[in-house]
Amino acid sequence: MDFHLTETQQMTRRAMREFVRKEVVPLAQELDEKAEFPLANYRQALELDILEITLPEALGGIGDDYLSFVIALEEFACGSAALAFSLSVTEAINHLLCRYGSKNQQQHIEPLRKGAALGAAAPGVGGSDVFLAGTADKTVDGVDVLLNGTLPYVPHAAPADMAIIFASSDTGINAAYLVDKQMPGVAAGKPDALMGMQSLPVGRLEFNDVRLTGDHLLGSLKQGPTIYAALEVRTHLAIAALAVGISRAALEEAVNHSKNRIQFGRPLAQMEATQNKIADMAARIEAARLLVYQAAFYLEMDQQSGQRAAMAKLIASEVAVETCKEAVQLHGGYGYIKDYPVERLYRDALFTQVYHTTNETQRYKIARQICRVTK
């Protein structure tokens, strides 16, 4: 097994890291305080061809693997987890459109990749398997479906131009649909006030007798669960990559502060207790990163990718929270002040434990898969 990154992956990492250091980090704190979406940084990131990494060559992309995208995502999360997650949402939408969309539906890819449009998609929260209640006038091939209900906690809900949603009908069919935000009956609630990830616009999508035809159906009726699983595994891996990036940023802040903070006549970094904390933080981050990279690698081969992604998200998110907590502790009282990045990183890390399923639910699902327990 070769653990070396390819030359292309190393170049991607260097390019993204340099961009994040120069353009993202200086704005992250201010945008978090204002709860403002980093639109300028988002469009700059698209100019770096980050979405082209996994886009097939036939559609103008690079056609590289998901691991390469995860590497880029980690770098962005080191500067702004909210920006990184926004990029992951768009990448997931493009992936679903490439793999399951019709020629007409795939026309959305170009404006999404260029930043001319924004999309919304989420595999649910709280372990839910169904987003909406759908009432079908005709249940043949997804034609003339009326959607009613509310989809909560959707990234990009308010600014999105289109959304991929999952709806069940009275026949029990759970299918994926591509919905235009301008359609009659579609509305978005105002963005939720979040504890962390405040630059990420998250809110409700509301549907009131929204009439969809077969042209809105993504894939086929039978492919609904498959499309859902594809979005879920990408969401898990994206969050896991975010967690690693957040952890790394917290470690860097802790190390820098420990070198400069003088206590009892010497830098904190020279004290054994501090060194033990930093060593443990670094070791845990490296272990989480390897788990995330492995899960991303196996995603391309579709080998237990769902379970591996769930494990990666579980471990990486817990490492992120613990690392940020220790970073705050090493800062002392300064770590509790909003002027210091570790306060923001701690709040952002908590997001990775609760979206889109809590870690408690994640453990339940992993255990069921391992024990082969059925309902």
C-alpha positions as CSV (number, residue, x, y, z in Angstrom):
1,M,0.0,0.0,0.0
2,D,1.4,3.4,-1.1
3,F,0.8,6.2,1.3
4,H,2.5,8.8,-0.8
5,L,0.4,11.5,-2.4
6,T,0.7,11.8,-6.2
7,E,2.5,14.8,-7.6
8,T,-0.9,16.3,-8.7
9,Q,-2.2,15.9,-5.1
10,Q,0.8,17.6,-3.7
11,M,0.5,20.5,-6.1
12,T,-3.2,20.8,-5.1
13,R,-2.3,20.9,-1.5
14,R,0.4,23.6,-1.9
15,A,-1.9,25.7,-4.1
16,M,-4.9,25.6,-1.8
17,R,-2.8,26.1,1.3
18,E,-1.1,29.2,-0.1
19,F,-4.5,30.6,-1.3
20,V,-6.1,30.0,2.1
21,R,-3.2,31.6,4.0
22,K,-3.3,34.8,1.8
23,E,-7.0,35.2,1.1
24,V,-9.2,33.2,3.5
25,V,-7.5,33.4,6.9
26,P,-7.5,37.2,7.0
27,L,-11.3,37.4,6.5
28,A,-12.5,34.4,8.4
29,Q,-12.8,36.0,11.8
30,E,-14.6,39.1,10.5
31,L,-17.0,37.1,8.4
32,D,-17.8,34.8,11.3
33,E,-18.6,37.8,13.5
34,K,-20.9,39.3,10.8
35,A,-22.4,35.8,10.0
36,E,-21.7,36.7,6.4
37,F,-21.3,34.2,3.6
38,P,-17.7,34.4,2.1
39,L,-19.0,34.9,-1.4
40,A,-15.7,36.5,-2.7
41,N,-13.6,33.7,-1.3
42,Y,-16.1,31.2,-2.7
43,R,-15.8,32.5,-6.2
44,Q,-12.0,32.8,-5.9
45,A,-11.9,29.1,-4.8
46,L,-13.8,28.2,-8.0
47,E,-11.2,30.0,-10.0
48,L,-8.7,27.6,-8.6
49,D,-10.7,24.8,-10.2
50,I,-11.5,23.1,-6.9
51,L,-14.8,21.8,-8.3
52,E,-13.1,20.6,-11.5
53,I,-11.1,18.1,-9.4
54,T,-13.8,15.4,-9.4
55,L,-15.7,16.7,-12.4
56,P,-15.4,14.2,-15.4
57,E,-13.2,15.2,-18.2
58,A,-16.2,14.8,-20.6
59,L,-17.8,17.8,-18.8
60,G,-14.7,19.9,-18.8
61,G,-13.3,18.7,-15.4
62,I,-10.0,17.2,-14.3
63,G,-11.6,13.8,-13.5
64,D,-9.4,13.1,-10.5
65,D,-10.5,11.0,-7.4
66,Y,-12.4,12.2,-4.3
67,L,-9.3,11.9,-2.2
68,S,-7.8,14.8,-4.1
69,F,-10.9,16.8,-3.3
70,V,-10.7,15.8,0.4
71,I,-7.1,17.1,0.5
72,A,-8.2,20.4,-0.9
73,L,-11.1,20.6,1.5
74,E,-8.9,20.0,4.5
75,E,-6.8,23.0,3.4
76,F,-9.8,25.3,3.1
77,A,-11.2,24.1,6.4
78,C,-8.0,25.1,8.1
79,G,-8.9,28.7,7.1
80,S,-12.7,28.6,7.1
81,A,-14.8,25.6,7.8
82,A,-17.9,27.4,6.6
83,L,-16.3,28.1,3.2
84,A,-15.0,24.5,2.9
85,F,-18.4,23.1,3.6
86,S,-20.1,25.3,1.1
87,L,-17.6,24.0,-1.5
88,S,-18.4,20.5,-0.5
89,V,-22.1,21.0,-1.0
90,T,-21.6,22.3,-4.5
91,E,-19.2,19.4,-5.4
92,A,-21.8,16.9,-4.1
93,I,-24.6,18.4,-6.2
94,N,-22.4,18.3,-9.3
95,H,-21.5,14.7,-8.6
96,L,-25.2,13.7,-8.4
97,L,-26.0,15.6,-11.6
98,C,-23.1,14.0,-13.5
99,R,-24.0,10.5,-12.4
100,Y,-27.8,10.6,-12.3
101,G,-29.0,13.7,-14.1
102,S,-30.5,14.0,-17.5
103,K,-28.9,16.1,-20.2
104,N,-31.2,18.9,-19.4
105,Q,-30.5,18.7,-15.6
106,Q,-26.8,18.6,-16.3
107,Q,-27.1,22.1,-17.7
108,H,-27.0,23.3,-14.0
109,I,-23.4,22.1,-13.7
110,E,-21.9,25.0,-15.6
111,P,-23.4,27.9,-13.6
112,L,-22.6,26.0,-10.4
113,R,-19.0,25.4,-11.2
114,K,-18.5,29.0,-12.3
115,G,-20.2,30.5,-9.3
116,A,-23.1,32.0,-11.3
117,A,-25.5,29.9,-9.3
118,L,-25.7,28.2,-5.9
119,G,-27.3,24.9,-5.0
120,A,-28.7,23.3,-1.9
121,A,-28.7,19.7,-1.0
122,A,-28.6,17.8,2.3
123,P,-29.2,14.2,3.3
124,G,-31.3,15.1,6.3
125,V,-30.6,15.7,10.0
126,G,-31.2,13.6,13.1
127,G,-30.9,10.3,11.2
128,S,-34.1,10.9,9.2
129,D,-34.5,8.9,6.1
130,V,-37.2,11.0,4.5
131,F,-37.2,14.8,4.0
132,L,-40.7,15.6,2.9
133,A,-44.2,14.4,2.7
134,G,-45.0,14.1,-1.0
135,T,-48.6,13.7,-2.2
136,A,-48.7,12.0,-5.7
137,D,-51.5,12.8,-8.2
138,K,-50.0,10.2,-10.5
139,T,-47.3,7.8,-9.2
140,V,-46.2,6.6,-12.7
141,D,-42.5,7.5,-13.3
142,G,-42.6,10.4,-10.9
143,V,-45.0,12.5,-13.1
144,D,-47.1,15.2,-11.5
145,V,-46.0,15.0,-7.9
146,L,-47.2,17.6,-5.4
147,L,-44.7,18.4,-2.7
148,N,-45.8,19.7,0.7
149,G,-43.7,20.1,3.8
150,T,-40.7,21.7,5.3
151,L,-37.1,20.6,5.0
152,P,-35.1,22.0,8.0
153,Y,-31.4,22.8,8.4
154,V,-30.4,23.0,4.7
155,P,-27.1,24.6,3.8
156,H,-27.5,27.3,1.2
157,A,-31.2,27.3,1.6
158,A,-31.7,31.0,1.3
159,P,-29.2,32.0,-1.4
160,A,-29.6,28.8,-3.5
161,D,-31.0,28.9,-7.0
162,M,-31.9,25.2,-7.1
163,A,-32.0,22.2,-4.7
164,I,-31.9,18.5,-4.7
165,I,-34.5,17.1,-2.3
166,F,-35.8,13.6,-1.4
167,A,-39.5,13.1,-1.1
168,S,-41.7,10.1,-0.3
169,S,-45.1,9.5,-1.8
170,D,-48.2,7.8,-0.4
171,T,-47.0,4.7,-2.2
172,G,-43.9,4.6,-0.1
173,I,-41.5,5.6,-2.9
174,N,-38.6,7.7,-1.8
175,A,-37.2,9.6,-4.8
176,A,-34.8,12.4,-5.6
177,Y,-36.0,15.6,-7.3
178,L,-34.3,18.7,-8.7
179,V,-36.3,21.7,-7.7
180,D,-35.9,25.3,-9.0
181,K,-36.2,27.8,-6.2
182,Q,-38.3,30.1,-8.5
183,M,-41.0,27.5,-8.9
184,P,-44.4,28.5,-7.4
185,G,-44.8,27.2,-3.8
186,V,-41.1,27.1,-3.0
187,A,-39.8,29.4,-0.2
188,A,-36.8,29.7,2.0
189,G,-36.8,30.7,5.6
190,K,-34.3,33.2,6.9
191,P,-30.9,31.8,7.8
192,D,-30.7,30.2,11.2
193,A,-28.5,31.7,13.9
194,L,-25.9,29.1,14.5
195,M,-23.5,28.6,17.4
196,G,-20.6,28.0,15.0
197,M,-20.1,28.0,11.3
198,Q,-21.8,31.4,11.3
199,S,-20.6,32.2,7.7
200,L,-22.6,29.2,6.4
201,P,-26.2,30.1,5.4
202,V,-28.3,27.3,6.9
203,G,-32.1,27.5,7.0
204,R,-35.5,25.9,6.0
205,L,-36.9,25.1,2.6
206,E,-40.6,25.2,2.5
207,F,-42.9,23.5,-0.1
208,N,-46.5,24.3,-0.6
209,D,-48.2,22.3,-3.4
210,V,-45.1,22.4,-5.6
211,R,-45.9,20.5,-8.8
212,L,-43.1,18.4,-10.2
213,T,-43.1,16.4,-13.4
214,G,-40.9,13.6,-14.6
215,D,-38.4,16.2,-15.8
216,H,-37.6,17.1,-12.2
217,L,-37.0,13.5,-11.2
218,L,-33.3,12.8,-10.6
219,G,-32.4,9.4,-11.9
220,S,-35.3,7.0,-11.7
221,L,-37.8,6.3,-8.9
222,K,-35.9,3.1,-8.0
223,Q,-32.7,5.0,-7.7
224,G,-33.9,7.3,-4.9
225,P,-32.2,5.3,-2.0
226,T,-29.0,5.0,-4.1
227,I,-28.8,8.7,-4.7
228,Y,-29.5,9.4,-1.1
229,A,-26.7,7.1,0.0
230,A,-24.3,8.7,-2.5
231,L,-25.1,12.2,-1.1
232,E,-24.8,10.9,2.5
233,V,-21.4,9.3,2.1
234,R,-20.0,12.4,0.4
235,T,-21.4,14.5,3.3
236,H,-19.8,12.3,5.9
237,L,-16.5,12.5,4.2
238,A,-16.7,16.2,3.7
239,I,-17.4,16.8,7.4
240,A,-14.6,14.4,8.3
241,A,-12.2,16.4,6.1
242,L,-13.5,19.7,7.7
243,A,-12.8,18.2,11.2
244,V,-9.2,17.4,10.2
245,G,-8.7,20.9,8.9
246,I,-10.2,22.5,12.0
247,S,-8.0,20.3,14.2
248,R,-4.9,21.3,12.3
249,A,-5.7,25.0,12.6
250,A,-6.3,24.6,16.4
251,L,-3.0,22.8,16.8
252,E,-1.2,25.5,14.9
253,E,-2.8,28.2,17.1
254,A,-1.9,26.3,20.2
255,V,1.7,25.8,19.2
256,N,2.2,29.5,18.2
257,H,0.6,30.7,21.5
258,S,2.7,28.2,23.6
259,K,5.9,29.5,22.0
260,N,5.1,33.1,22.7
261,R,3.3,33.0,26.0
262,I,5.7,33.3,29.0
263,Q,4.6,31.8,32.3
264,F,6.9,31.4,35.3
265,G,9.8,32.8,33.4
266,R,9.7,30.6,30.4
267,P,7.5,29.8,27.3
268,L,4.6,27.4,27.8
269,A,6.1,25.3,25.0
270,Q,9.1,24.4,27.2
271,M,6.8,22.9,29.9
272,E,6.3,19.2,30.0
273,A,2.6,19.4,30.5
274,T,2.2,21.6,27.4
275,Q,4.4,19.3,25.4
276,N,2.3,16.3,26.3
277,K,-0.8,18.0,25.2
278,I,0.7,19.1,21.9
279,A,2.1,15.6,21.2
280,D,-1.3,14.0,21.9
281,M,-3.1,16.5,19.7
282,A,-0.7,16.0,16.8
283,A,-0.9,12.2,17.1
284,R,-4.7,12.2,17.1
285,I,-4.9,14.5,14.2
286,E,-2.6,12.3,12.1
287,A,-4.7,9.2,13.0
288,A,-7.9,10.9,12.0
289,R,-6.4,12.2,8.7
290,L,-5.3,8.7,7.7
291,L,-8.8,7.3,8.5
292,V,-10.4,10.1,6.4
293,Y,-7.9,9.6,3.5
294,Q,-8.5,5.8,3.6
295,A,-12.3,6.3,3.4
296,A,-11.9,8.7,0.5
297,F,-9.7,6.2,-1.3
298,Y,-12.2,3.4,-0.9
299,L,-15.0,5.5,-2.0
300,E,-13.6,5.4,-5.6
301,M,-13.8,1.5,-5.4
302,D,-17.1,1.5,-3.6
303,Q,-15.8,-0.9,-1.0
304,Q,-17.9,-0.5,2.2
305,S,-17.6,3.3,1.5
306,G,-20.7,4.1,3.6
307,Q,-19.4,2.4,6.8
308,R,-15.8,3.8,6.3
309,A,-17.1,7.3,5.8
310,A,-19.3,7.1,8.9
311,M,-16.3,5.9,10.9
312,A,-14.1,8.7,9.5
313,K,-16.7,11.3,10.4
314,L,-17.2,9.9,13.9
315,I,-13.5,9.8,14.8
316,A,-12.4,13.0,13.0
317,S,-15.2,15.0,14.6
318,E,-14.4,13.8,18.1
319,V,-10.7,14.6,17.5
320,A,-11.6,18.1,16.3
321,V,-13.7,18.9,19.4
322,E,-11.0,17.5,21.8
323,T,-8.2,19.3,20.0
324,C,-10.0,22.6,20.0
325,K,-10.8,22.2,23.7
326,E,-7.2,21.6,24.5
327,A,-6.2,24.6,22.3
328,V,-8.6,26.8,24.3
329,Q,-7.1,25.4,27.6
330,L,-3.5,26.2,26.4
331,H,-4.6,29.8,25.6
332,G,-6.0,30.1,29.1
333,G,-8.4,33.1,29.5
334,Y,-7.4,34.3,26.1
335,G,-9.0,31.2,24.5
336,Y,-12.4,32.4,25.7
337,I,-12.1,35.7,23.9
338,K,-13.6,36.1,20.5
339,D,-10.5,37.9,19.2
340,Y,-8.6,34.6,19.3
341,P,-9.3,32.1,16.5
342,V,-9.4,29.1,18.9
343,E,-12.8,30.3,20.2
344,R,-14.3,30.2,16.7
345,L,-12.6,26.9,15.9
346,Y,-14.1,25.3,19.0
347,R,-17.6,26.4,17.9
348,D,-17.0,25.2,14.4
349,A,-15.7,21.8,15.6
350,L,-19.0,21.1,17.4
351,F,-20.8,21.3,14.0
352,T,-18.9,18.3,12.8
353,Q,-20.3,16.2,15.7
354,V,-24.0,17.0,15.1
355,Y,-24.4,17.4,11.3
356,H,-26.0,15.6,9.6
357,T,-26.4,12.9,12.2
358,T,-25.1,13.1,15.8
359,N,-22.2,10.9,16.7
360,E,-24.5,8.9,19.0
361,T,-26.6,8.0,15.9
362,Q,-23.5,7.4,13.9
363,R,-22.4,4.8,16.4
364,Y,-25.8,3.1,16.3
365,K,-25.6,2.9,12.5
366,I,-22.0,1.6,12.4
367,A,-22.8,-1.1,15.1
368,R,-25.9,-2.2,13.1
369,Q,-23.7,-2.7,10.0
370,I,-21.0,-4.6,11.8
371,C,-23.5,-6.8,13.7
372,R,-25.7,-7.1,10.6
373,V,-28.7,-6.1,12.7
374,T,-31.9,-5.5,10.8
375,K,-35.1,-3.6,11.8
